[in-house]
Amino acid sequence: MFDALMFDLDGTLIDSEKASISSGLEAFRTLGHPVDTPFLHGLIGKDHAASGQLIGAAWPHLDLIRLNQIWQALFIEATAADLPLKPGAQDLLAAMAHLPLVLVTSSSRKEAHRKLRVAGIADAFREVITVDDVTHAKPAPDPYLLAAQRLNLPPQRCVVFEDSEAGAESAHRAGCIVVQVPDILPASGRWAHHVAQDLLIGARMAGLAV
């Protein structure tokens, strides 16, 4: 039914959001500006620029560069040896290996490839689209439009797996078929054609033979 599959990374293929949140809580505490978990939940699915705007609005005098340095160092330390895959991720990637698979992430290029190596799925993808490749990050449609362009395919022939609202919106606005598998936050369903409890169930809902 589809010519390609596209995947978000954090919270969709790899179970990294918990480590990111715990690292973020510690980074804010280190700088003397403790935050609560719901505030960090509001940053899920957003790139550094969008997150920085939200943080800056709440704490105008906070050193964002230093915060990101501490947060990134803590996250890399926490995930240096292991980044577990989400349920069904390995099976889905293997079952769909006959189709072009593309990663579309709000991570930087360097960090995306590090995560893929640690998770052991670096060889699964024909293309890797990162925040460094686009002018406008998710929830803008640009990342998924670029992914389809790289494959020379119309977006409607591509099925996308996302966990966050921002990611689902990006894929939906690009014209892709969206399967949303919520991670930490629930899905509204506004931007998804299918909402599922795990990747394999979502793939079957979209009509994929897995």
C-alpha positions in Angstrom: 0.0 0.0 0.0 3.0 2.3 0.5 6.3 3.0 -1.2 8.3 4.1 1.9 8.2 4.2 5.7 9.4 7.2 7.8 10.2 7.2 11.5 10.8 9.7 14.2 13.6 8.7 16.5 13.2 9.8 20.2 10.1 8.3 21.8 9.1 6.5 18.6 11.9 4.0 17.8 14.1 4.5 20.9 13.1 4.8 24.6 15.0 8.0 25.2 12.5 10.5 26.5 12.8 9.4 30.2 16.6 9.8 30.1 16.1 13.2 28.4 13.7 14.4 31.1 15.8 13.2 34.1 18.9 14.8 32.5 16.9 18.0 32.0 15.7 18.1 35.6 19.2 17.8 36.8 20.6 20.4 34.4 18.0 23.0 35.6 18.8 22.2 39.2 22.5 22.6 38.5 21.9 26.1 37.4 19.7 26.9 40.3 16.4 27.0 38.4 14.6 23.7 39.3 11.6 22.9 37.1 8.9 20.3 37.3 8.4 17.4 35.0 5.2 18.8 33.3 7.3 21.8 32.1 9.8 19.4 30.4 6.9 17.4 28.9 5.9 20.6 27.1 9.3 20.5 25.2 8.8 16.9 23.9 8.9 16.8 20.1 10.4 20.3 19.8 13.8 21.2 18.4 16.4 23.2 20.4 15.3 26.5 19.0 11.6 26.1 19.8 12.5 24.7 23.3 14.9 27.6 23.9 12.1 30.1 23.2 9.8 28.4 25.8 12.6 28.3 28.4 13.7 31.8 27.6 10.1 33.1 28.1 9.9 31.5 31.5 13.5 32.4 32.6 14.7 35.4 30.5 18.1 35.5 32.3 18.9 31.8 32.2 22.1 30.9 30.3 20.6 28.7 27.6 23.9 27.8 26.1 25.2 26.5 29.4 21.9 24.8 30.2 22.1 22.9 26.9 25.7 22.0 27.4 25.0 20.5 30.9 21.8 18.8 29.7 23.4 17.3 26.6 26.4 16.0 28.7 24.1 14.4 31.2 22.0 12.8 28.5 25.0 11.4 26.6 26.4 10.0 29.9 23.0 8.4 30.6 22.7 6.8 27.2 26.3 6.1 26.3 26.1 2.4 26.7 22.4 1.7 26.0 19.4 3.1 24.2 16.6 0.6 24.4 14.3 0.2 21.4 10.6 0.8 21.8 8.4 -2.3 21.7 8.1 -3.7 18.1 10.7 -1.4 16.7 13.2 -4.1 15.7 10.5 -6.4 14.3 8.9 -3.6 12.3 12.2 -2.4 10.8 13.1 -6.0 9.8 9.7 -6.7 8.3 9.8 -3.6 6.2 13.4 -3.8 5.1 12.3 -4.3 1.5 11.0 -0.7 1.4 13.0 2.5 1.7 13.1 3.4 5.4 13.9 7.0 6.4 14.6 8.6 9.8 13.2 12.1 10.3 14.3 13.6 13.6 14.6 16.9 15.4 18.0 15.9 16.8 21.1 17.3 15.3 22.9 15.3 12.7 25.8 14.3 15.1 23.4 13.3 17.9 21.0 11.4 15.6 23.8 9.2 14.3 25.2 8.7 17.8 21.8 7.5 19.0 21.4 5.2 16.0 24.8 3.6 16.6 24.1 3.1 20.3 20.6 1.6 19.6 22.1 -0.7 16.9 19.8 0.4 14.1 22.1 2.7 12.1 22.1 0.4 9.0 18.3 0.3 8.7 17.8 3.7 7.0 18.3 4.8 3.5 18.1 8.5 4.5 18.5 10.3 7.8 16.9 13.8 7.9 17.8 15.9 10.9 17.1 19.4 12.2 20.3 20.5 10.5 18.8 19.7 7.1 15.8 22.0 7.2 15.1 25.7 7.8 11.8 25.0 9.6 11.7 22.1 12.0 8.7 20.1 13.2 5.8 20.9 13.5 6.4 22.5 10.1 6.1 20.0 7.2 9.6 20.7 5.9 11.3 17.6 7.3 8.9 15.1 5.8 8.6 17.0 2.5 12.4 16.8 2.3 12.3 13.1 3.1 9.8 12.4 0.3 11.8 14.6 -2.1 15.0 12.6 -1.3 13.1 9.4 -2.2 11.5 11.0 -5.3 8.1 10.0 -3.9 4.8 11.8 -3.3 4.2 12.2 0.5 0.9 10.4 0.3 2.8 7.2 -0.6 4.7 7.4 2.6 3.6 6.2 6.1 5.1 8.0 9.0 5.5 6.7 12.6 5.6 9.5 15.3 5.0 9.8 19.0 4.6 13.5 19.6 1.9 16.0 18.5 4.6 18.2 16.9 5.9 15.3 14.8 2.4 14.0 13.9 1.5 17.5 12.8 4.6 17.8 10.7 3.9 14.6 8.8 0.2 15.3 8.4 0.8 18.7 7.0 3.3 17.2 4.6 0.6 14.9 3.2 1.9 11.6 4.7 -0.2 8.9 6.3 0.4 9.3 10.0 0.6 6.5 12.6 0.9 8.0 16.1 2.2 5.8 18.9 2.2 8.0 22.0 5.1 7.7 24.4 5.0 9.8 27.5 2.2 12.2 26.5 -1.2 11.0 25.2 -2.1 11.7 21.5 -5.0 14.0 20.7 -5.5 12.2 17.4 -5.9 15.5 15.6 -2.9 14.9 13.3 -3.0 11.1 13.1 -4.8 8.7 10.7 -4.2 6.0 13.2 -3.4 6.1 17.0 -1.9 2.8 18.4 -0.5 1.5 21.6 2.7 0.2 19.9 4.5 0.2 16.6 3.3 -3.2 15.3 -0.3 -2.5 16.1 0.0 0.8 14.3 1.6 -0.8 11.3 -1.3 -3.3 11.0 -3.8 -0.5 11.4 -2.2 1.2 8.4 -2.5 -2.0 6.4 1.2 -3.1 6.5 1.8 -6.8 6.6 3.9 -7.3 9.7 
